[in-house]
Amino acid sequence: MLKYDFTAETTVEEIKQRLLEAEVTTIDLKYADLPGRWHHLTLPIEFLDEKLFTKGVGFDGSSIPGFQRKVTGGDMVMIPDKTTAMEDVFWDENCVSFICDVADAKTGEPFTGDPRSVAKRAIEYAKKFFKENALAKQAGATGALFAPEFEFFIFDEVIFTKHNDSIGYKFDCEEADWNYDRSEKFSNAGFQIKHQAGYHAAPPNDKTYDLRNEMMRLLSAMDIPVKYHHHEVGGPGQCEIEILFNDLLRSADNGMWIKYVIQNLAYANGKTATFMPKPIYGVAGSGMHVHQYLIKEDGDSAFAGDDETGFNELARAYTAGILKHARSLSAIACASTNSYKRLVPGYEAPVWLFYGMANREAACRVPAYALPEKRRMEFRPSDATGNIYLSLAAMLMAGLSGIKQKLDPKSEGFGPYGAEGLEVMANLDPKEQKKHLIPRDFIQALHALSYDSDYLLEGGVFDKPLIEAYQSYKQTQELDKIVNRPHPYELFLYYDI
């Protein structure tokens, strides 16, 4: 087992003794920025002491994307969480990593813009909510569980250029159907994967199974249990690894490790992995579907009921909350301009906001195979470009908002619908259709967040400065840089006009 069993009560002396016995020489401290990338700082084990876990290590937050706040002056500290200690096998030296919370250097209080702290506040808010809300108490809800699915592409090569006078990209993958011709890079035996025919492909067409197996074994050794892995629909190296349920914070921490493991193992094997939702035009995109449900004290689902989807009133209200806020939620859970190139018709990606049993065209799906004790809802629009701490917290807050308002999905027009769902959506009047459409682009999503964010502010889980910092970063550092640049395809369309 690569994960250490330290608890919050484990003394620093015990931690240091254990690590020295394991011949650990290096301590690595990791924390997530607002967009969702890890940053790290490394120190020798000699500096592991009580002060590290109470006072933390200072850093300049003004240099971290999304952390700029006038009131803090940029001085922050990272404080390692003892319970997250993990052997990091990608180092040449014996290294143990801790995931950190970020705090204000002057006050020692948690920095409200720290994504991990948002997730922790969402958990505390939910605990209080379950004790006070009549509908939640009636169903016996005491907690929430999440299980993200991680879809990604493994390429053999990626080239992209960004200059004022030229811009472009090129991928290559041994599995891709464009490599049926003789190739100088790959020995061609004719076992490429045909266009959009990669789902559950078997060897020798599936050429990534050994690498995925290595990923699965490493994650399992890190106490991140994998349910299964398989090749996905996209022929050029699209894969999926699905993990088991966990609470919000552990699911988010594990999600950061999963991306770290996948990308580092791919790199170590001479390949490259990306979680971009739509790296290749005309090929199925990669999402991060999130299965979720509220649980009772005994661990069984608090969603189980006897309606046509197996839901009860609590589950319907939670799902209605997700769907009602889905347009603003997408700004956090589908957090890139590239996300909306995946959310288009024809690729089993959700475009319409409704729910139904086993319906993959719906934004929210109720898996038909789930037993009553695991009755759950799957939110399908989200992808891994979102900060997973913020994404899971926002989903929980949207669901709790639905419970608080006792929303009924039928009266809101969200279903449940079966195979007829797409036809029902297509026949809605234009005003209703807008309410039931996932945003067409990131501009619409960020606009939706600007007028629908109150549900995120409940209990101080998110705060306005965080949302404003998020919107500002996404607008100025991502959206503007895409929208204001000429696109290569525009030359094809307009050069000779």
VMD Tcl script that draws the C-alpha trace (Angstrom):
set ca {
  {0.00 0.00 0.00}
  {1.44 3.34 -1.07}
  {-0.97 5.39 1.05}
  {-0.01 5.91 4.66}
  {-2.67 5.35 7.34}
  {-2.00 8.58 9.22}
  {-4.99 10.24 10.88}
  {-5.47 13.79 12.10}
  {-4.50 12.52 15.57}
  {-1.25 10.88 14.46}
  {1.60 12.76 16.10}
  {4.33 14.38 14.06}
  {6.87 12.22 15.90}
  {5.05 9.07 14.75}
  {4.84 10.36 11.17}
  {8.53 11.23 11.01}
  {9.55 7.91 12.57}
  {7.47 5.95 10.05}
  {8.89 7.87 7.13}
  {12.47 7.53 8.32}
  {11.94 3.77 8.72}
  {10.77 3.71 5.09}
  {13.95 5.61 4.14}
  {11.95 8.58 2.87}
  {14.23 11.52 2.09}
  {11.88 14.00 0.46}
  {8.55 15.61 1.40}
  {6.44 17.09 -1.40}
  {3.57 19.48 -0.68}
  {0.83 19.80 -3.29}
  {-2.08 22.25 -3.57}
  {-4.59 23.07 -6.30}
  {-5.01 26.46 -7.95}
  {-8.40 27.85 -8.97}
  {-8.44 26.33 -12.49}
  {-7.58 22.93 -10.97}
  {-3.87 22.33 -11.61}
  {-1.55 21.11 -8.89}
  {1.41 23.18 -7.72}
  {4.10 21.78 -5.45}
  {6.96 22.63 -3.14}
  {9.60 20.15 -1.96}
  {11.63 20.00 1.25}
  {14.01 17.51 2.87}
  {12.55 15.26 5.55}
  {14.72 16.99 8.15}
  {12.31 19.93 8.01}
  {9.26 17.80 8.84}
  {8.17 19.02 12.28}
  {5.11 20.16 14.24}
  {5.35 23.67 12.80}
  {4.95 22.30 9.26}
  {1.49 20.94 10.12}
  {0.34 23.94 12.16}
  {1.98 27.00 10.61}
  {2.59 25.58 7.13}
  {4.97 26.87 4.48}
  {4.60 30.40 3.12}
  {4.29 31.25 -0.56}
  {3.32 34.12 -2.86}
  {-0.33 33.57 -3.71}
  {-0.34 36.46 -6.17}
  {1.64 34.22 -8.53}
  {-0.98 31.46 -8.45}
  {-3.81 31.50 -11.03}
  {-7.04 32.69 -9.43}
  {-5.56 33.35 -5.97}
  {-5.01 37.08 -6.40}
  {-6.93 38.93 -3.67}
  {-6.28 42.52 -2.60}
  {-7.20 41.82 1.02}
  {-4.56 39.11 1.47}
  {-1.72 40.90 -0.25}
  {-0.73 37.58 -1.77}
  {0.92 36.15 1.38}
  {-0.41 32.64 1.97}
  {0.65 29.38 3.55}
  {0.13 25.76 2.51}
  {-0.72 23.46 5.41}
  {-0.35 19.72 4.76}
  {-3.22 17.38 5.65}
  {-1.75 14.45 7.58}
  {-4.40 12.06 6.28}
  {-3.33 12.52 2.65}
  {0.23 11.14 2.96}
  {1.07 9.17 -0.18}
  {4.26 7.65 -1.55}
  {5.00 9.40 -4.84}
  {6.54 6.75 -7.08}
  {7.45 9.17 -9.86}
  {10.42 10.54 -7.94}
  {13.90 9.02 -8.11}
  {14.27 9.58 -4.37}
  {11.91 8.10 -1.76}
  {9.28 10.81 -1.66}
  {6.04 11.19 0.28}
  {3.44 13.75 -0.83}
  {0.89 15.58 1.29}
  {-2.09 17.46 -0.16}
  {-2.34 20.89 1.41}
  {-5.00 23.37 2.39}
  {-4.23 27.03 1.75}
  {-4.56 29.59 4.54}
  {-4.04 33.33 5.00}
  {-0.49 33.94 6.22}
  {-1.50 36.66 8.71}
  {-4.59 35.16 10.31}
  {-4.04 31.44 9.75}
  {-7.67 31.21 8.64}
  {-8.50 29.06 5.59}
  {-8.24 31.04 2.36}
  {-11.79 31.20 1.03}
  {-10.47 30.98 -2.53}
  {-8.76 27.64 -1.88}
  {-10.68 24.99 -3.87}
  {-10.03 22.24 -1.32}
  {-11.39 24.45 1.44}
  {-14.55 24.97 -0.63}
  {-15.04 21.20 -0.75}
  {-14.58 20.95 3.02}
  {-17.10 23.75 3.63}
  {-19.60 22.00 1.34}
  {-19.32 18.85 3.47}
  {-19.88 20.81 6.69}
  {-22.82 22.67 5.18}
  {-24.37 19.37 4.05}
  {-24.03 17.84 7.52}
  {-25.94 20.74 9.05}
  {-28.46 20.69 6.19}
  {-29.27 17.01 6.71}
  {-30.00 17.62 10.39}
  {-32.30 20.57 9.75}
  {-34.14 19.85 6.48}
  {-37.41 17.95 6.92}
  {-37.27 16.10 3.58}
  {-33.66 15.00 4.18}
  {-34.47 13.84 7.72}
  {-37.54 11.95 6.47}
  {-35.37 10.00 4.02}
  {-32.61 9.51 6.61}
  {-29.91 11.32 4.62}
  {-26.65 11.77 6.54}
  {-24.00 12.16 3.83}
  {-23.18 12.21 0.12}
  {-21.08 9.92 -2.09}
  {-19.52 10.58 -5.49}
  {-17.91 8.41 -8.17}
  {-16.42 10.28 -11.16}
  {-15.65 8.46 -14.41}
  {-12.37 9.54 -16.01}
  {-12.24 9.53 -19.80}
  {-9.05 10.58 -21.56}
  {-6.99 10.16 -24.72}
  {-3.57 8.50 -24.89}
  {-1.57 9.73 -27.88}
  {1.83 8.74 -29.17}
  {2.61 12.31 -30.16}
  {1.17 15.79 -29.88}
  {2.50 18.91 -31.59}
  {0.97 22.36 -31.19}
  {2.24 25.80 -32.08}
  {1.14 29.25 -30.96}
  {2.65 32.22 -32.75}
  {1.18 35.48 -33.97}
  {1.83 34.44 -37.57}
  {0.96 30.73 -37.25}
  {-1.06 28.41 -35.07}
  {-1.96 24.75 -35.31}
  {-1.85 21.27 -33.81}
  {-1.36 17.65 -34.80}
  {-1.93 14.38 -32.94}
  {-0.77 10.91 -33.78}
  {-1.81 7.57 -32.35}
  {-0.96 4.05 -33.43}
  {-4.60 2.98 -33.03}
  {-6.03 5.77 -35.22}
  {-7.70 4.84 -38.50}
  {-5.67 7.49 -40.30}
  {-2.66 5.17 -39.83}
  {-3.93 2.35 -42.06}
  {-1.41 3.60 -44.62}
  {2.24 2.63 -44.30}
  {3.80 4.57 -41.47}
  {7.42 5.32 -40.68}
  {6.55 5.51 -36.97}
  {4.42 2.42 -36.46}
  {4.60 -1.12 -37.77}
  {1.27 -1.50 -39.56}
  {-0.38 -4.89 -39.14}
  {-3.87 -3.59 -39.97}
  {-5.28 -3.56 -36.43}
  {-6.20 0.10 -36.16}
  {-9.59 0.98 -34.66}
  {-12.23 2.03 -37.13}
  {-13.84 5.46 -36.77}
  {-16.01 5.66 -33.63}
  {-15.67 1.89 -33.10}
  {-13.38 1.81 -30.08}
  {-15.91 0.99 -27.34}
  {-14.61 -2.04 -25.41}
  {-12.17 -2.79 -28.26}
  {-10.03 -5.86 -27.60}
  {-6.35 -6.48 -28.38}
  {-4.66 -6.28 -30.81}
  {-6.86 -3.31 -31.79}
  {-6.70 -2.03 -28.21}
  {-3.04 -1.13 -27.80}
  {-3.34 0.72 -24.49}
  {-4.62 -2.12 -22.27}
  {-1.24 -2.87 -20.66}
  {-0.71 0.81 -19.86}
  {-4.24 1.10 -18.44}
  {-3.60 -1.99 -16.35}
  {-0.45 -0.40 -14.99}
  {-2.51 2.68 -14.12}
  {-5.15 0.54 -12.40}
  {-2.58 -1.39 -10.34}
  {-0.81 1.78 -9.20}
  {-4.08 3.50 -8.25}
  {-5.22 0.42 -6.31}
  {-1.90 0.40 -4.46}
  {-2.58 4.04 -3.57}
  {-5.90 3.01 -1.96}
  {-7.84 4.47 -4.88}
  {-10.00 1.47 -5.80}
  {-10.72 1.11 -9.52}
  {-14.03 -0.42 -10.59}
  {-12.77 -1.20 -14.10}
  {-11.02 0.24 -17.13}
  {-11.67 -0.13 -20.85}
  {-11.16 1.38 -24.28}
  {-13.69 4.08 -25.11}
  {-15.52 4.89 -28.36}
  {-12.86 7.15 -29.84}
  {-10.45 5.14 -31.98}
  {-7.35 7.33 -31.44}
  {-6.50 6.09 -27.95}
  {-9.61 7.05 -25.97}
  {-9.80 5.28 -22.60}
  {-11.85 5.24 -19.41}
  {-11.02 4.42 -15.81}
  {-13.96 4.29 -13.40}
  {-13.48 4.39 -9.64}
  {-15.66 3.45 -6.67}
  {-17.75 5.79 -4.51}
  {-16.26 7.98 -1.81}
  {-17.11 11.15 0.09}
  {-16.70 14.52 -1.59}
  {-13.25 15.43 -0.26}
  {-11.71 12.00 -0.77}
  {-13.22 11.76 -4.26}
  {-11.72 15.13 -5.18}
  {-8.32 14.32 -3.67}
  {-8.36 10.99 -5.49}
  {-9.34 12.76 -8.70}
  {-6.22 14.92 -8.51}
  {-4.09 11.82 -7.96}
  {-5.79 9.96 -10.83}
  {-4.95 12.68 -13.36}
  {-1.39 12.86 -11.95}
  {-0.91 9.09 -12.24}
  {-2.41 8.81 -15.74}
  {-0.36 11.65 -17.18}
  {2.90 10.66 -15.48}
  {2.61 6.97 -16.38}
  {1.80 7.86 -19.99}
  {4.83 10.14 -20.07}
  {7.05 7.45 -18.52}
  {5.95 5.09 -21.30}
  {6.80 7.52 -24.09}
  {3.17 8.57 -24.63}
  {1.04 11.56 -23.65}
  {-2.40 11.65 -22.00}
  {-4.93 14.48 -22.14}
  {-8.24 15.11 -20.40}
  {-9.28 17.72 -22.97}
  {-12.95 17.04 -23.69}
  {-12.64 17.34 -27.48}
  {-9.07 17.24 -28.77}
  {-10.07 15.78 -32.16}
  {-12.92 16.94 -34.40}
  {-15.39 14.24 -35.41}
  {-14.41 11.84 -32.62}
  {-16.34 11.20 -29.40}
  {-15.27 13.54 -26.62}
  {-14.11 12.78 -23.08}
  {-16.38 13.59 -20.16}
  {-16.19 13.10 -16.43}
  {-19.64 11.72 -15.64}
  {-20.27 11.94 -11.91}
  {-22.42 9.30 -10.21}
  {-23.78 10.63 -6.93}
  {-26.31 9.93 -4.22}
  {-27.14 10.80 -0.64}
  {-26.66 8.03 1.90}
  {-28.31 6.93 5.12}
  {-26.52 6.05 8.36}
  {-26.15 2.41 7.25}
  {-24.50 3.46 3.97}
  {-27.45 2.58 1.75}
  {-28.85 5.11 -0.71}
  {-31.33 7.64 0.64}
  {-32.61 8.01 -2.95}
  {-34.35 4.63 -3.26}
  {-38.08 4.83 -3.95}
  {-40.83 3.29 -6.02}
  {-41.48 5.71 -8.89}
  {-40.78 4.75 -12.51}
  {-37.04 5.42 -12.10}
  {-36.76 3.90 -8.64}
  {-36.44 7.35 -7.07}
  {-38.13 8.84 -4.01}
  {-39.09 12.47 -3.35}
  {-35.62 13.32 -2.00}
  {-33.89 12.00 -5.13}
  {-36.31 13.81 -7.43}
  {-35.78 17.11 -5.60}
  {-31.98 16.69 -5.66}
  {-32.03 15.91 -9.39}
  {-34.36 18.83 -10.10}
  {-31.92 21.13 -8.28}
  {-29.04 19.90 -10.44}
  {-31.07 20.45 -13.61}
  {-32.46 23.84 -12.58}
  {-28.95 25.16 -11.92}
  {-27.23 23.16 -14.69}
  {-26.62 26.16 -16.93}
  {-24.61 28.00 -14.25}
  {-23.22 24.75 -12.87}
  {-21.74 24.05 -16.29}
  {-19.46 27.11 -15.93}
  {-17.70 25.20 -13.13}
  {-18.17 21.57 -14.20}
  {-17.55 22.17 -17.94}
  {-14.84 24.72 -17.37}
  {-13.22 25.33 -20.74}
  {-14.00 26.61 -24.20}
  {-13.18 23.08 -25.39}
  {-15.90 21.59 -23.15}
  {-18.67 22.88 -25.38}
  {-17.18 21.30 -28.49}
  {-17.96 17.99 -26.80}
  {-21.51 18.97 -25.80}
  {-22.96 18.68 -29.31}
  {-25.52 16.27 -30.80}
  {-24.45 12.97 -32.32}
  {-21.82 11.75 -29.86}
  {-23.90 10.53 -26.88}
  {-23.03 13.78 -25.14}
  {-25.87 15.47 -23.25}
  {-27.30 18.58 -24.84}
  {-30.75 18.70 -23.23}
  {-31.51 19.23 -19.55}
  {-33.80 16.43 -18.48}
  {-33.45 13.10 -16.68}
  {-34.51 9.55 -17.32}
  {-33.82 5.89 -16.68}
  {-30.75 4.62 -18.57}
  {-31.00 7.51 -21.08}
  {-27.53 8.59 -22.22}
  {-28.90 11.59 -24.10}
  {-30.14 13.07 -20.82}
  {-28.06 15.44 -18.70}
  {-28.97 13.32 -15.69}
  {-29.24 9.55 -16.03}
  {-30.60 7.02 -13.56}
  {-28.60 3.81 -14.15}
  {-31.08 0.95 -14.59}
  {-28.60 -1.60 -13.28}
  {-28.14 0.09 -9.87}
  {-29.67 -1.86 -6.97}
  {-31.98 0.07 -4.59}
  {-29.25 0.31 -1.94}
  {-27.06 2.03 -4.55}
  {-29.81 4.03 -6.28}
  {-28.13 7.06 -7.76}
  {-28.07 9.80 -10.36}
  {-25.35 10.35 -12.95}
  {-24.58 13.93 -14.04}
  {-23.21 13.59 -17.58}
  {-22.22 17.07 -18.89}
  {-19.17 17.54 -16.62}
  {-15.59 16.95 -17.73}
  {-12.12 16.92 -16.18}
  {-11.17 20.46 -17.24}
  {-13.15 21.62 -14.23}
  {-11.50 21.95 -10.84}
  {-12.78 18.73 -9.26}
  {-13.06 20.27 -5.76}
  {-15.28 23.06 -7.11}
  {-17.19 20.78 -9.50}
  {-18.27 18.24 -6.87}
  {-19.02 20.96 -4.31}
  {-21.16 22.87 -6.83}
  {-23.10 19.71 -7.78}
  {-23.84 19.01 -4.12}
  {-24.95 22.60 -3.52}
  {-27.24 22.51 -6.57}
  {-28.80 19.24 -5.40}
  {-29.32 20.52 -1.85}
  {-30.89 23.67 -3.28}
  {-33.46 21.47 -5.03}
  {-34.21 19.67 -1.76}
  {-34.50 22.96 0.11}
  {-37.04 24.23 -2.43}
  {-38.81 20.83 -2.68}
  {-38.49 21.02 -6.45}
  {-40.43 18.51 -8.50}
  {-38.77 17.64 -11.83}
  {-42.10 16.92 -13.53}
  {-43.55 20.32 -12.71}
  {-40.26 21.91 -13.82}
  {-40.48 20.03 -17.14}
  {-37.37 17.91 -16.49}
  {-39.01 14.50 -16.83}
  {-38.36 11.70 -16.28}
  {-38.34 10.89 -19.99}
  {-37.36 7.73 -21.78}
  {-36.62 7.35 -25.48}
  {-39.13 10.10 -26.18}
  {-37.05 12.70 -24.29}
  {-35.33 14.21 -27.32}
  {-38.62 14.54 -29.20}
  {-40.24 16.21 -26.18}
  {-37.37 18.70 -25.95}
  {-37.46 19.43 -29.69}
  {-41.18 20.27 -29.51}
  {-40.92 22.73 -26.63}
  {-41.60 26.38 -27.34}
  {-38.44 28.50 -27.75}
  {-38.62 29.98 -24.24}
  {-38.88 26.57 -22.62}
  {-36.20 25.15 -24.90}
  {-33.70 27.73 -23.63}
  {-34.33 26.54 -20.06}
  {-33.69 22.96 -21.14}
  {-30.53 23.48 -23.21}
  {-27.02 23.10 -21.89}
  {-25.08 26.31 -22.74}
  {-23.85 26.28 -26.32}
  {-20.49 27.78 -25.39}
  {-18.42 28.95 -22.44}
  {-19.64 32.53 -22.91}
  {-23.22 31.45 -22.17}
  {-22.10 29.35 -19.22}
  {-20.18 32.17 -17.54}
  {-23.12 34.50 -18.17}
  {-25.45 32.00 -16.48}
  {-23.12 31.89 -13.46}
  {-23.27 35.68 -13.18}
  {-27.04 35.64 -12.51}
  {-27.44 32.21 -10.87}
  {-24.91 31.74 -8.09}
  {-26.91 32.25 -4.88}
  {-27.21 28.50 -4.32}
  {-23.40 28.30 -4.20}
  {-23.21 31.02 -1.54}
  {-25.43 29.15 0.95}
  {-23.59 28.53 4.21}
  {-20.55 30.45 2.95}
  {-19.43 27.44 0.90}
  {-18.46 29.62 -2.06}
  {-18.11 33.38 -1.65}
  {-18.56 36.23 -4.09}
  {-14.84 37.10 -4.33}
  {-14.10 33.48 -5.29}
  {-16.80 33.46 -7.97}
  {-15.63 36.85 -9.27}
  {-12.00 35.66 -9.32}
  {-13.07 32.52 -11.16}
  {-15.08 34.43 -13.75}
  {-12.29 36.97 -14.23}
  {-9.63 34.31 -14.71}
  {-11.71 32.27 -17.13}
  {-12.71 35.39 -19.10}
  {-9.32 37.08 -19.38}
  {-6.89 34.14 -19.34}
  {-8.87 31.62 -21.37}
  {-11.98 32.84 -23.15}
  {-10.62 36.15 -24.46}
  {-7.43 34.47 -25.68}
  {-9.50 32.02 -27.75}
  {-12.23 34.36 -29.00}
  {-9.81 37.13 -30.02}
  {-7.51 34.88 -32.04}
  {-8.06 33.97 -35.69}
  {-8.89 30.27 -36.01}
  {-7.12 28.19 -38.67}
  {-10.47 27.06 -40.07}
  {-11.45 30.68 -40.59}
  {-8.83 30.88 -43.30}
  {-10.53 28.02 -45.11}
  {-13.90 29.77 -44.81}
  {-12.98 33.37 -45.51}
  {-9.53 33.77 -47.09}
  {-10.81 34.14 -50.65}
  {-13.98 36.09 -49.88}
}
mol new
graphics top color blue
foreach p $ca { graphics top sphere $p radius 0.5 }
foreach p [lrange $ca 0 end-1] q [lrange $ca 1 end] { graphics top cylinder $p $q radius 0.2 }
display resetview
